[in-house]
């Protein structure tokens, strides 16, 4: 497993948007940091009030937005108009093509993660889903919040992958088993974790291919995202 420290992330300050791009994105290009298996994008964003992303296109991508604080207003070419709030998970399957916009119409900044995962199947009809989860559901457990692996009652998407949320109290532990041909990505929002004996701090990330098993222990109250995706072959 590789640990990437918070200070080594790519940061851009646009004024209205402060963003960390964990993989190559937009004008940030690193041939050694394109993706991890089917995980193509993980952006750690803060959007200031009264600003946002204008209408823009996407295609052939599963796009998942997880809001951690505040709210963002969404509109798309499928006719969906919604407010995505803290605890919400939103999924757009861009498929053959769609356009959308995201604006912060609230009075405080909105803090969210945007995750792009490559679909298993091309040429899908664009679609949309959104669900709110109470924070108590991911206390001291890995809660699947978006998945293409058939978990009941979660936001679904079109890849053999799962996104989990978890908040671990001090001394609490969870484990995750990874099958052969899989990659795992862990991003720590806050706190300190021990992962297979390696200590990581807030905004650090762990990336692994075929890690088999993760033993994750909270050192202090720790909130993190874990993503299990297929490793892609050439």
mmCIF file of the C-alpha atoms, coordinates in Angstrom:
data_MODEL
# 
_entry.id   MODEL 
# 
loop_
_atom_site.group_PDB 
_atom_site.id 
_atom_site.type_symbol 
_atom_site.label_atom_id 
_atom_site.label_alt_id 
_atom_site.label_comp_id 
_atom_site.label_asym_id 
_atom_site.label_entity_id 
_atom_site.label_seq_id 
_atom_site.pdbx_PDB_ins_code 
_atom_site.Cartn_x 
_atom_site.Cartn_y 
_atom_site.Cartn_z 
_atom_site.occupancy 
_atom_site.B_iso_or_equiv 
_atom_site.pdbx_formal_charge 
_atom_site.auth_seq_id 
_atom_site.auth_comp_id 
_atom_site.auth_asym_id 
_atom_site.auth_atom_id 
_atom_site.pdbx_PDB_model_num 
ATOM 1   C CA . UNK A 1 1   ? 0.000   0.000   0.000   1.00 0.00 ? 1   UNK A CA 1 
ATOM 2   C CA . UNK A 1 2   ? 1.139   3.526   -0.766  1.00 0.00 ? 2   UNK A CA 1 
ATOM 3   C CA . UNK A 1 3   ? 0.533   6.466   1.578   1.00 0.00 ? 3   UNK A CA 1 
ATOM 4   C CA . UNK A 1 4   ? 0.168   9.893   -0.031  1.00 0.00 ? 4   UNK A CA 1 
ATOM 5   C CA . UNK A 1 5   ? 0.429   12.687  2.506   1.00 0.00 ? 5   UNK A CA 1 
ATOM 6   C CA . UNK A 1 6   ? -1.969  15.623  2.567   1.00 0.00 ? 6   UNK A CA 1 
ATOM 7   C CA . UNK A 1 7   ? 0.816   18.055  1.638   1.00 0.00 ? 7   UNK A CA 1 
ATOM 8   C CA . UNK A 1 8   ? 1.497   16.120  -1.585  1.00 0.00 ? 8   UNK A CA 1 
ATOM 9   C CA . UNK A 1 9   ? -1.969  16.656  -3.074  1.00 0.00 ? 9   UNK A CA 1 
ATOM 10  C CA . UNK A 1 10  ? -2.425  18.998  -6.035  1.00 0.00 ? 10  UNK A CA 1 
ATOM 11  C CA . UNK A 1 11  ? -4.133  22.204  -4.840  1.00 0.00 ? 11  UNK A CA 1 
ATOM 12  C CA . UNK A 1 12  ? -5.722  25.010  -6.854  1.00 0.00 ? 12  UNK A CA 1 
ATOM 13  C CA . UNK A 1 13  ? -7.352  28.152  -5.461  1.00 0.00 ? 13  UNK A CA 1 
ATOM 14  C CA . UNK A 1 14  ? -9.740  29.744  -7.959  1.00 0.00 ? 14  UNK A CA 1 
ATOM 15  C CA . UNK A 1 15  ? -11.127 32.126  -5.333  1.00 0.00 ? 15  UNK A CA 1 
ATOM 16  C CA . UNK A 1 16  ? -14.665 30.823  -5.612  1.00 0.00 ? 16  UNK A CA 1 
ATOM 17  C CA . UNK A 1 17  ? -13.406 27.218  -5.557  1.00 0.00 ? 17  UNK A CA 1 
ATOM 18  C CA . UNK A 1 18  ? -10.665 25.744  -3.417  1.00 0.00 ? 18  UNK A CA 1 
ATOM 19  C CA . UNK A 1 19  ? -9.914  22.240  -4.633  1.00 0.00 ? 19  UNK A CA 1 
ATOM 20  C CA . UNK A 1 20  ? -7.541  19.357  -4.128  1.00 0.00 ? 20  UNK A CA 1 
ATOM 21  C CA . UNK A 1 21  ? -7.321  17.080  -7.173  1.00 0.00 ? 21  UNK A CA 1 
ATOM 22  C CA . UNK A 1 22  ? -6.112  13.684  -5.985  1.00 0.00 ? 22  UNK A CA 1 
ATOM 23  C CA . UNK A 1 23  ? -5.773  12.358  -9.544  1.00 0.00 ? 23  UNK A CA 1 
ATOM 24  C CA . UNK A 1 24  ? -4.949  14.103  -12.828 1.00 0.00 ? 24  UNK A CA 1 
ATOM 25  C CA . UNK A 1 25  ? -7.806  16.478  -13.628 1.00 0.00 ? 25  UNK A CA 1 
ATOM 26  C CA . UNK A 1 26  ? -8.382  19.503  -15.868 1.00 0.00 ? 26  UNK A CA 1 
ATOM 27  C CA . UNK A 1 27  ? -5.024  21.254  -16.387 1.00 0.00 ? 27  UNK A CA 1 
ATOM 28  C CA . UNK A 1 28  ? -3.275  19.104  -13.759 1.00 0.00 ? 28  UNK A CA 1 
ATOM 29  C CA . UNK A 1 29  ? -1.630  16.208  -15.574 1.00 0.00 ? 29  UNK A CA 1 
ATOM 30  C CA . UNK A 1 30  ? 0.693   13.645  -14.043 1.00 0.00 ? 30  UNK A CA 1 
ATOM 31  C CA . UNK A 1 31  ? 1.208   10.491  -16.141 1.00 0.00 ? 31  UNK A CA 1 
ATOM 32  C CA . UNK A 1 32  ? 1.980   8.600   -12.926 1.00 0.00 ? 32  UNK A CA 1 
ATOM 33  C CA . UNK A 1 33  ? -1.249  9.736   -11.262 1.00 0.00 ? 33  UNK A CA 1 
ATOM 34  C CA . UNK A 1 34  ? -4.022  9.165   -13.758 1.00 0.00 ? 34  UNK A CA 1 
ATOM 35  C CA . UNK A 1 35  ? -6.295  6.794   -11.820 1.00 0.00 ? 35  UNK A CA 1 
ATOM 36  C CA . UNK A 1 36  ? -6.433  3.778   -9.516  1.00 0.00 ? 36  UNK A CA 1 
ATOM 37  C CA . UNK A 1 37  ? -8.142  0.925   -11.302 1.00 0.00 ? 37  UNK A CA 1 
ATOM 38  C CA . UNK A 1 38  ? -11.620 2.131   -12.246 1.00 0.00 ? 38  UNK A CA 1 
ATOM 39  C CA . UNK A 1 39  ? -11.335 5.146   -9.896  1.00 0.00 ? 39  UNK A CA 1 
ATOM 40  C CA . UNK A 1 40  ? -10.618 8.074   -12.198 1.00 0.00 ? 40  UNK A CA 1 
ATOM 41  C CA . UNK A 1 41  ? -11.297 11.229  -10.128 1.00 0.00 ? 41  UNK A CA 1 
ATOM 42  C CA . UNK A 1 42  ? -11.464 12.171  -6.467  1.00 0.00 ? 42  UNK A CA 1 
ATOM 43  C CA . UNK A 1 43  ? -11.791 15.922  -5.900  1.00 0.00 ? 43  UNK A CA 1 
ATOM 44  C CA . UNK A 1 44  ? -11.903 17.510  -2.427  1.00 0.00 ? 44  UNK A CA 1 
ATOM 45  C CA . UNK A 1 45  ? -13.837 20.763  -3.047  1.00 0.00 ? 45  UNK A CA 1 
ATOM 46  C CA . UNK A 1 46  ? -15.006 23.842  -1.164  1.00 0.00 ? 46  UNK A CA 1 
ATOM 47  C CA . UNK A 1 47  ? -17.298 26.180  -3.139  1.00 0.00 ? 47  UNK A CA 1 
ATOM 48  C CA . UNK A 1 48  ? -17.922 29.668  -1.799  1.00 0.00 ? 48  UNK A CA 1 
ATOM 49  C CA . UNK A 1 49  ? -21.485 31.097  -1.397  1.00 0.00 ? 49  UNK A CA 1 
ATOM 50  C CA . UNK A 1 50  ? -23.079 32.588  -4.501  1.00 0.00 ? 50  UNK A CA 1 
ATOM 51  C CA . UNK A 1 51  ? -20.756 30.725  -6.876  1.00 0.00 ? 51  UNK A CA 1 
ATOM 52  C CA . UNK A 1 52  ? -20.552 27.379  -8.595  1.00 0.00 ? 52  UNK A CA 1 
ATOM 53  C CA . UNK A 1 53  ? -19.996 25.320  -11.706 1.00 0.00 ? 53  UNK A CA 1 
ATOM 54  C CA . UNK A 1 54  ? -21.864 26.500  -14.805 1.00 0.00 ? 54  UNK A CA 1 
ATOM 55  C CA . UNK A 1 55  ? -23.537 24.094  -17.196 1.00 0.00 ? 55  UNK A CA 1 
ATOM 56  C CA . UNK A 1 56  ? -21.002 21.633  -18.612 1.00 0.00 ? 56  UNK A CA 1 
ATOM 57  C CA . UNK A 1 57  ? -21.086 18.191  -20.277 1.00 0.00 ? 57  UNK A CA 1 
ATOM 58  C CA . UNK A 1 58  ? -20.118 14.671  -19.216 1.00 0.00 ? 58  UNK A CA 1 
ATOM 59  C CA . UNK A 1 59  ? -20.248 11.274  -20.854 1.00 0.00 ? 59  UNK A CA 1 
ATOM 60  C CA . UNK A 1 60  ? -19.300 7.659   -20.078 1.00 0.00 ? 60  UNK A CA 1 
ATOM 61  C CA . UNK A 1 61  ? -18.674 8.190   -16.376 1.00 0.00 ? 61  UNK A CA 1 
ATOM 62  C CA . UNK A 1 62  ? -20.309 7.323   -13.047 1.00 0.00 ? 62  UNK A CA 1 
ATOM 63  C CA . UNK A 1 63  ? -20.199 10.591  -11.065 1.00 0.00 ? 63  UNK A CA 1 
ATOM 64  C CA . UNK A 1 64  ? -20.833 10.473  -7.324  1.00 0.00 ? 64  UNK A CA 1 
ATOM 65  C CA . UNK A 1 65  ? -21.084 13.557  -5.095  1.00 0.00 ? 65  UNK A CA 1 
ATOM 66  C CA . UNK A 1 66  ? -20.854 13.253  -1.304  1.00 0.00 ? 66  UNK A CA 1 
ATOM 67  C CA . UNK A 1 67  ? -21.633 16.443  0.638   1.00 0.00 ? 67  UNK A CA 1 
ATOM 68  C CA . UNK A 1 68  ? -19.973 16.712  4.036   1.00 0.00 ? 68  UNK A CA 1 
ATOM 69  C CA . UNK A 1 69  ? -20.983 20.261  5.013   1.00 0.00 ? 69  UNK A CA 1 
ATOM 70  C CA . UNK A 1 70  ? -23.390 22.811  3.545   1.00 0.00 ? 70  UNK A CA 1 
ATOM 71  C CA . UNK A 1 71  ? -25.474 22.281  0.430   1.00 0.00 ? 71  UNK A CA 1 
ATOM 72  C CA . UNK A 1 72  ? -25.230 22.612  -3.334  1.00 0.00 ? 72  UNK A CA 1 
ATOM 73  C CA . UNK A 1 73  ? -28.020 23.088  -5.885  1.00 0.00 ? 73  UNK A CA 1 
ATOM 74  C CA . UNK A 1 74  ? -27.990 20.779  -8.902  1.00 0.00 ? 74  UNK A CA 1 
ATOM 75  C CA . UNK A 1 75  ? -29.746 20.993  -12.284 1.00 0.00 ? 75  UNK A CA 1 
ATOM 76  C CA . UNK A 1 76  ? -29.243 18.758  -15.329 1.00 0.00 ? 76  UNK A CA 1 
ATOM 77  C CA . UNK A 1 77  ? -30.405 18.064  -18.874 1.00 0.00 ? 77  UNK A CA 1 
ATOM 78  C CA . UNK A 1 78  ? -32.459 15.076  -17.649 1.00 0.00 ? 78  UNK A CA 1 
ATOM 79  C CA . UNK A 1 79  ? -34.779 17.556  -15.895 1.00 0.00 ? 79  UNK A CA 1 
ATOM 80  C CA . UNK A 1 80  ? -33.510 16.923  -12.364 1.00 0.00 ? 80  UNK A CA 1 
ATOM 81  C CA . UNK A 1 81  ? -33.372 19.875  -9.979  1.00 0.00 ? 81  UNK A CA 1 
ATOM 82  C CA . UNK A 1 82  ? -32.302 19.144  -6.435  1.00 0.00 ? 82  UNK A CA 1 
ATOM 83  C CA . UNK A 1 83  ? -30.445 20.407  -3.376  1.00 0.00 ? 83  UNK A CA 1 
ATOM 84  C CA . UNK A 1 84  ? -27.681 18.074  -2.182  1.00 0.00 ? 84  UNK A CA 1 
ATOM 85  C CA . UNK A 1 85  ? -27.095 18.482  1.562   1.00 0.00 ? 85  UNK A CA 1 
ATOM 86  C CA . UNK A 1 86  ? -24.733 17.109  4.182   1.00 0.00 ? 86  UNK A CA 1 
ATOM 87  C CA . UNK A 1 87  ? -25.303 13.361  4.450   1.00 0.00 ? 87  UNK A CA 1 
ATOM 88  C CA . UNK A 1 88  ? -26.549 13.125  0.871   1.00 0.00 ? 88  UNK A CA 1 
ATOM 89  C CA . UNK A 1 89  ? -25.032 10.957  -1.827  1.00 0.00 ? 89  UNK A CA 1 
ATOM 90  C CA . UNK A 1 90  ? -25.872 11.819  -5.424  1.00 0.00 ? 90  UNK A CA 1 
ATOM 91  C CA . UNK A 1 91  ? -25.081 9.728   -8.496  1.00 0.00 ? 91  UNK A CA 1 
ATOM 92  C CA . UNK A 1 92  ? -25.218 10.667  -12.150 1.00 0.00 ? 92  UNK A CA 1 
ATOM 93  C CA . UNK A 1 93  ? -24.576 8.030   -14.782 1.00 0.00 ? 93  UNK A CA 1 
ATOM 94  C CA . UNK A 1 94  ? -23.477 10.223  -17.674 1.00 0.00 ? 94  UNK A CA 1 
ATOM 95  C CA . UNK A 1 95  ? -23.712 7.394   -20.218 1.00 0.00 ? 95  UNK A CA 1 
ATOM 96  C CA . UNK A 1 96  ? -24.202 8.671   -23.759 1.00 0.00 ? 96  UNK A CA 1 
ATOM 97  C CA . UNK A 1 97  ? -24.080 12.280  -22.547 1.00 0.00 ? 97  UNK A CA 1 
ATOM 98  C CA . UNK A 1 98  ? -25.654 14.881  -20.291 1.00 0.00 ? 98  UNK A CA 1 
ATOM 99  C CA . UNK A 1 99  ? -25.081 18.418  -19.048 1.00 0.00 ? 99  UNK A CA 1 
ATOM 100 C CA . UNK A 1 100 ? -25.433 19.740  -15.518 1.00 0.00 ? 100 UNK A CA 1 
ATOM 101 C CA . UNK A 1 101 ? -24.627 22.658  -13.217 1.00 0.00 ? 101 UNK A CA 1 
ATOM 102 C CA . UNK A 1 102 ? -23.885 22.951  -9.488  1.00 0.00 ? 102 UNK A CA 1 
ATOM 103 C CA . UNK A 1 103 ? -24.240 26.219  -7.548  1.00 0.00 ? 103 UNK A CA 1 
ATOM 104 C CA . UNK A 1 104 ? -23.906 27.122  -3.898  1.00 0.00 ? 104 UNK A CA 1 
ATOM 105 C CA . UNK A 1 105 ? -26.979 29.251  -3.224  1.00 0.00 ? 105 UNK A CA 1 
ATOM 106 C CA . UNK A 1 106 ? -26.595 29.057  0.552   1.00 0.00 ? 106 UNK A CA 1 
ATOM 107 C CA . UNK A 1 107 ? -24.877 31.543  2.890   1.00 0.00 ? 107 UNK A CA 1 
ATOM 108 C CA . UNK A 1 108 ? -21.941 29.301  3.818   1.00 0.00 ? 108 UNK A CA 1 
ATOM 109 C CA . UNK A 1 109 ? -19.341 27.396  1.872   1.00 0.00 ? 109 UNK A CA 1 
ATOM 110 C CA . UNK A 1 110 ? -20.148 23.859  0.761   1.00 0.00 ? 110 UNK A CA 1 
ATOM 111 C CA . UNK A 1 111 ? -17.610 21.094  1.337   1.00 0.00 ? 111 UNK A CA 1 
ATOM 112 C CA . UNK A 1 112 ? -17.984 17.979  -0.783  1.00 0.00 ? 112 UNK A CA 1 
ATOM 113 C CA . UNK A 1 113 ? -16.185 15.158  -2.551  1.00 0.00 ? 113 UNK A CA 1 
ATOM 114 C CA . UNK A 1 114 ? -16.734 14.458  -6.217  1.00 0.00 ? 114 UNK A CA 1 
ATOM 115 C CA . UNK A 1 115 ? -15.813 10.954  -7.328  1.00 0.00 ? 115 UNK A CA 1 
ATOM 116 C CA . UNK A 1 116 ? -15.673 9.635   -10.894 1.00 0.00 ? 116 UNK A CA 1 
ATOM 117 C CA . UNK A 1 117 ? -15.634 5.894   -11.588 1.00 0.00 ? 117 UNK A CA 1 
ATOM 118 C CA . UNK A 1 118 ? -15.411 4.322   -15.027 1.00 0.00 ? 118 UNK A CA 1 
ATOM 119 C CA . UNK A 1 119 ? -18.549 2.337   -15.929 1.00 0.00 ? 119 UNK A CA 1 
ATOM 120 C CA . UNK A 1 120 ? -18.455 -1.375  -16.718 1.00 0.00 ? 120 UNK A CA 1 
ATOM 121 C CA . UNK A 1 121 ? -20.694 -0.830  -19.753 1.00 0.00 ? 121 UNK A CA 1 
ATOM 122 C CA . UNK A 1 122 ? -20.569 1.902   -22.396 1.00 0.00 ? 122 UNK A CA 1 
ATOM 123 C CA . UNK A 1 123 ? -23.556 3.497   -24.113 1.00 0.00 ? 123 UNK A CA 1 
ATOM 124 C CA . UNK A 1 124 ? -25.904 3.570   -21.129 1.00 0.00 ? 124 UNK A CA 1 
ATOM 125 C CA . UNK A 1 125 ? -28.852 5.939   -20.984 1.00 0.00 ? 125 UNK A CA 1 
ATOM 126 C CA . UNK A 1 126 ? -28.097 8.823   -18.594 1.00 0.00 ? 126 UNK A CA 1 
ATOM 127 C CA . UNK A 1 127 ? -29.708 8.434   -15.162 1.00 0.00 ? 127 UNK A CA 1 
ATOM 128 C CA . UNK A 1 128 ? -29.797 9.978   -11.691 1.00 0.00 ? 128 UNK A CA 1 
ATOM 129 C CA . UNK A 1 129 ? -30.174 8.921   -8.059  1.00 0.00 ? 129 UNK A CA 1 
ATOM 130 C CA . UNK A 1 130 ? -29.886 10.628  -4.654  1.00 0.00 ? 130 UNK A CA 1 
ATOM 131 C CA . UNK A 1 131 ? -30.210 9.408   -1.076  1.00 0.00 ? 131 UNK A CA 1 
ATOM 132 C CA . UNK A 1 132 ? -29.680 10.853  2.409   1.00 0.00 ? 132 UNK A CA 1 
ATOM 133 C CA . UNK A 1 133 ? -27.950 8.818   5.116   1.00 0.00 ? 133 UNK A CA 1 
ATOM 134 C CA . UNK A 1 134 ? -28.087 9.601   8.815   1.00 0.00 ? 134 UNK A CA 1 
ATOM 135 C CA . UNK A 1 135 ? -24.567 9.923   10.211  1.00 0.00 ? 135 UNK A CA 1 
ATOM 136 C CA . UNK A 1 136 ? -25.343 7.380   12.926  1.00 0.00 ? 136 UNK A CA 1 
ATOM 137 C CA . UNK A 1 137 ? -25.393 4.658   10.247  1.00 0.00 ? 137 UNK A CA 1 
ATOM 138 C CA . UNK A 1 138 ? -21.646 4.861   9.612   1.00 0.00 ? 138 UNK A CA 1 
ATOM 139 C CA . UNK A 1 139 ? -20.524 5.056   13.238  1.00 0.00 ? 139 UNK A CA 1 
ATOM 140 C CA . UNK A 1 140 ? -17.887 2.372   13.840  1.00 0.00 ? 140 UNK A CA 1 
ATOM 141 C CA . UNK A 1 141 ? -18.863 0.446   10.720  1.00 0.00 ? 141 UNK A CA 1 
ATOM 142 C CA . UNK A 1 142 ? -18.112 0.549   7.000   1.00 0.00 ? 142 UNK A CA 1 
ATOM 143 C CA . UNK A 1 143 ? -21.409 1.666   5.487   1.00 0.00 ? 143 UNK A CA 1 
ATOM 144 C CA . UNK A 1 144 ? -21.841 1.213   1.720   1.00 0.00 ? 144 UNK A CA 1 
ATOM 145 C CA . UNK A 1 145 ? -23.385 4.455   0.453   1.00 0.00 ? 145 UNK A CA 1 
ATOM 146 C CA . UNK A 1 146 ? -22.991 3.920   -3.306  1.00 0.00 ? 146 UNK A CA 1 
ATOM 147 C CA . UNK A 1 147 ? -22.312 0.653   -5.085  1.00 0.00 ? 147 UNK A CA 1 
ATOM 148 C CA . UNK A 1 148 ? -22.626 -1.466  -8.172  1.00 0.00 ? 148 UNK A CA 1 
ATOM 149 C CA . UNK A 1 149 ? -22.270 -4.672  -6.152  1.00 0.00 ? 149 UNK A CA 1 
ATOM 150 C CA . UNK A 1 150 ? -25.906 -5.180  -5.220  1.00 0.00 ? 150 UNK A CA 1 
ATOM 151 C CA . UNK A 1 151 ? -26.017 -3.857  -1.661  1.00 0.00 ? 151 UNK A CA 1 
ATOM 152 C CA . UNK A 1 152 ? -29.688 -3.242  -0.772  1.00 0.00 ? 152 UNK A CA 1 
ATOM 153 C CA . UNK A 1 153 ? -30.931 0.273   -0.052  1.00 0.00 ? 153 UNK A CA 1 
ATOM 154 C CA . UNK A 1 154 ? -27.890 2.175   -1.328  1.00 0.00 ? 154 UNK A CA 1 
ATOM 155 C CA . UNK A 1 155 ? -27.333 4.499   -4.278  1.00 0.00 ? 155 UNK A CA 1 
ATOM 156 C CA . UNK A 1 156 ? -26.496 2.232   -7.204  1.00 0.00 ? 156 UNK A CA 1 
ATOM 157 C CA . UNK A 1 157 ? -24.156 2.774   -10.129 1.00 0.00 ? 157 UNK A CA 1 
ATOM 158 C CA . UNK A 1 158 ? -22.862 0.778   -13.100 1.00 0.00 ? 158 UNK A CA 1 
ATOM 159 C CA . UNK A 1 159 ? -19.459 -0.463  -11.938 1.00 0.00 ? 159 UNK A CA 1 
ATOM 160 C CA . UNK A 1 160 ? -18.430 -3.459  -9.838  1.00 0.00 ? 160 UNK A CA 1 
ATOM 161 C CA . UNK A 1 161 ? -17.287 -1.115  -7.061  1.00 0.00 ? 161 UNK A CA 1 
ATOM 162 C CA . UNK A 1 162 ? -18.420 0.253   -3.698  1.00 0.00 ? 162 UNK A CA 1 
ATOM 163 C CA . UNK A 1 163 ? -17.961 3.523   -1.827  1.00 0.00 ? 163 UNK A CA 1 
ATOM 164 C CA . UNK A 1 164 ? -18.078 3.289   1.982   1.00 0.00 ? 164 UNK A CA 1 
ATOM 165 C CA . UNK A 1 165 ? -18.297 5.926   4.718   1.00 0.00 ? 165 UNK A CA 1 
ATOM 166 C CA . UNK A 1 166 ? -17.104 5.355   8.265   1.00 0.00 ? 166 UNK A CA 1 
ATOM 167 C CA . UNK A 1 167 ? -16.470 7.288   11.459  1.00 0.00 ? 167 UNK A CA 1 
ATOM 168 C CA . UNK A 1 168 ? -14.365 5.386   13.988  1.00 0.00 ? 168 UNK A CA 1 
ATOM 169 C CA . UNK A 1 169 ? -14.140 6.285   17.646  1.00 0.00 ? 169 UNK A CA 1 
ATOM 170 C CA . UNK A 1 170 ? -10.823 6.043   19.500  1.00 0.00 ? 170 UNK A CA 1 
ATOM 171 C CA . UNK A 1 171 ? -9.785  2.417   19.779  1.00 0.00 ? 171 UNK A CA 1 
ATOM 172 C CA . UNK A 1 172 ? -12.572 1.147   17.512  1.00 0.00 ? 172 UNK A CA 1 
ATOM 173 C CA . UNK A 1 173 ? -11.693 -1.131  14.601  1.00 0.00 ? 173 UNK A CA 1 
ATOM 174 C CA . UNK A 1 174 ? -13.148 -2.243  11.263  1.00 0.00 ? 174 UNK A CA 1 
ATOM 175 C CA . UNK A 1 175 ? -11.779 -4.613  8.633   1.00 0.00 ? 175 UNK A CA 1 
ATOM 176 C CA . UNK A 1 176 ? -12.145 -4.829  4.875   1.00 0.00 ? 176 UNK A CA 1 
ATOM 177 C CA . UNK A 1 177 ? -11.324 -7.804  2.672   1.00 0.00 ? 177 UNK A CA 1 
ATOM 178 C CA . UNK A 1 178 ? -10.294 -7.228  -0.935  1.00 0.00 ? 178 UNK A CA 1 
ATOM 179 C CA . UNK A 1 179 ? -10.570 -9.879  -3.611  1.00 0.00 ? 179 UNK A CA 1 
ATOM 180 C CA . UNK A 1 180 ? -7.879  -10.600 -6.183  1.00 0.00 ? 180 UNK A CA 1 
ATOM 181 C CA . UNK A 1 181 ? -7.819  -8.059  -8.990  1.00 0.00 ? 181 UNK A CA 1 
ATOM 182 C CA . UNK A 1 182 ? -9.120  -5.217  -6.836  1.00 0.00 ? 182 UNK A CA 1 
ATOM 183 C CA . UNK A 1 183 ? -7.821  -1.821  -5.760  1.00 0.00 ? 183 UNK A CA 1 
ATOM 184 C CA . UNK A 1 184 ? -8.633  0.022   -2.569  1.00 0.00 ? 184 UNK A CA 1 
ATOM 185 C CA . UNK A 1 185 ? -8.509  3.748   -1.900  1.00 0.00 ? 185 UNK A CA 1 
ATOM 186 C CA . UNK A 1 186 ? -8.911  5.346   1.536   1.00 0.00 ? 186 UNK A CA 1 
ATOM 187 C CA . UNK A 1 187 ? -9.154  9.095   2.164   1.00 0.00 ? 187 UNK A CA 1 
ATOM 188 C CA . UNK A 1 188 ? -9.160  10.407  5.720   1.00 0.00 ? 188 UNK A CA 1 
ATOM 189 C CA . UNK A 1 189 ? -11.352 13.477  6.225   1.00 0.00 ? 189 UNK A CA 1 
ATOM 190 C CA . UNK A 1 190 ? -10.375 14.090  9.838   1.00 0.00 ? 190 UNK A CA 1 
ATOM 191 C CA . UNK A 1 191 ? -8.645  12.411  12.763  1.00 0.00 ? 191 UNK A CA 1 
ATOM 192 C CA . UNK A 1 192 ? -5.918  9.773   12.840  1.00 0.00 ? 192 UNK A CA 1 
ATOM 193 C CA . UNK A 1 193 ? -6.055  6.154   11.704  1.00 0.00 ? 193 UNK A CA 1 
ATOM 194 C CA . UNK A 1 194 ? -3.872  3.086   11.855  1.00 0.00 ? 194 UNK A CA 1 
ATOM 195 C CA . UNK A 1 195 ? -4.205  1.047   8.639   1.00 0.00 ? 195 UNK A CA 1 
ATOM 196 C CA . UNK A 1 196 ? -2.364  -2.281  8.806   1.00 0.00 ? 196 UNK A CA 1 
ATOM 197 C CA . UNK A 1 197 ? -0.118  -0.652  11.376  1.00 0.00 ? 197 UNK A CA 1 
ATOM 198 C CA . UNK A 1 198 ? 0.629   2.448   9.300   1.00 0.00 ? 198 UNK A CA 1 
ATOM 199 C CA . UNK A 1 199 ? -0.484  5.777   10.797  1.00 0.00 ? 199 UNK A CA 1 
ATOM 200 C CA . UNK A 1 200 ? -2.204  8.367   8.630   1.00 0.00 ? 200 UNK A CA 1 
ATOM 201 C CA . UNK A 1 201 ? -3.544  11.826  9.487   1.00 0.00 ? 201 UNK A CA 1 
ATOM 202 C CA . UNK A 1 202 ? -6.282  14.098  8.152   1.00 0.00 ? 202 UNK A CA 1 
ATOM 203 C CA . UNK A 1 203 ? -6.374  14.374  4.346   1.00 0.00 ? 203 UNK A CA 1 
ATOM 204 C CA . UNK A 1 204 ? -3.826  11.604  3.866   1.00 0.00 ? 204 UNK A CA 1 
ATOM 205 C CA . UNK A 1 205 ? -4.735  8.841   1.442   1.00 0.00 ? 205 UNK A CA 1 
ATOM 206 C CA . UNK A 1 206 ? -3.877  5.174   1.077   1.00 0.00 ? 206 UNK A CA 1 
ATOM 207 C CA . UNK A 1 207 ? -3.855  3.383   -2.252  1.00 0.00 ? 207 UNK A CA 1 
ATOM 208 C CA . UNK A 1 208 ? -3.377  -0.349  -2.683  1.00 0.00 ? 208 UNK A CA 1 
ATOM 209 C CA . UNK A 1 209 ? -3.697  -3.051  -5.336  1.00 0.00 ? 209 UNK A CA 1 
ATOM 210 C CA . UNK A 1 210 ? -4.555  -6.565  -4.171  1.00 0.00 ? 210 UNK A CA 1 
ATOM 211 C CA . UNK A 1 211 ? -4.133  -5.569  -0.506  1.00 0.00 ? 211 UNK A CA 1 
ATOM 212 C CA . UNK A 1 212 ? -6.114  -8.679  0.582   1.00 0.00 ? 212 UNK A CA 1 
ATOM 213 C CA . UNK A 1 213 ? -7.154  -7.336  3.969   1.00 0.00 ? 213 UNK A CA 1 
ATOM 214 C CA . UNK A 1 214 ? -7.229  -3.979  5.719   1.00 0.00 ? 214 UNK A CA 1 
ATOM 215 C CA . UNK A 1 215 ? -7.236  -3.632  9.494   1.00 0.00 ? 215 UNK A CA 1 
ATOM 216 C CA . UNK A 1 216 ? -8.371  -0.087  10.268  1.00 0.00 ? 216 UNK A CA 1 
ATOM 217 C CA . UNK A 1 217 ? -8.229  1.310   13.798  1.00 0.00 ? 217 UNK A CA 1 
ATOM 218 C CA . UNK A 1 218 ? -9.191  4.744   15.096  1.00 0.00 ? 218 UNK A CA 1 
ATOM 219 C CA . UNK A 1 219 ? -6.465  6.506   17.081  1.00 0.00 ? 219 UNK A CA 1 
ATOM 220 C CA . UNK A 1 220 ? -8.712  9.514   17.701  1.00 0.00 ? 220 UNK A CA 1 
ATOM 221 C CA . UNK A 1 221 ? -12.164 10.207  16.251  1.00 0.00 ? 221 UNK A CA 1 
ATOM 222 C CA . UNK A 1 222 ? -11.632 9.565   12.538  1.00 0.00 ? 222 UNK A CA 1 
ATOM 223 C CA . UNK A 1 223 ? -13.918 10.078  9.535   1.00 0.00 ? 223 UNK A CA 1 
ATOM 224 C CA . UNK A 1 224 ? -12.997 8.508   6.198   1.00 0.00 ? 224 UNK A CA 1 
ATOM 225 C CA . UNK A 1 225 ? -14.102 7.316   2.766   1.00 0.00 ? 225 UNK A CA 1 
ATOM 226 C CA . UNK A 1 226 ? -13.071 3.886   1.468   1.00 0.00 ? 226 UNK A CA 1 
ATOM 227 C CA . UNK A 1 227 ? -13.496 2.886   -2.184  1.00 0.00 ? 227 UNK A CA 1 
ATOM 228 C CA . UNK A 1 228 ? -13.114 -0.677  -3.491  1.00 0.00 ? 228 UNK A CA 1 
ATOM 229 C CA . UNK A 1 229 ? -12.815 -0.837  -7.300  1.00 0.00 ? 229 UNK A CA 1 
ATOM 230 C CA . UNK A 1 230 ? -11.721 -3.323  -9.941  1.00 0.00 ? 230 UNK A CA 1 
ATOM 231 C CA . UNK A 1 231 ? -8.133  -3.085  -11.114 1.00 0.00 ? 231 UNK A CA 1 
ATOM 232 C CA . UNK A 1 232 ? -8.137  -2.492  -14.847 1.00 0.00 ? 232 UNK A CA 1 
ATOM 233 C CA . UNK A 1 233 ? -5.981  -4.515  -17.223 1.00 0.00 ? 233 UNK A CA 1 
ATOM 234 C CA . UNK A 1 234 ? -4.304  -3.105  -20.334 1.00 0.00 ? 234 UNK A CA 1 
# 
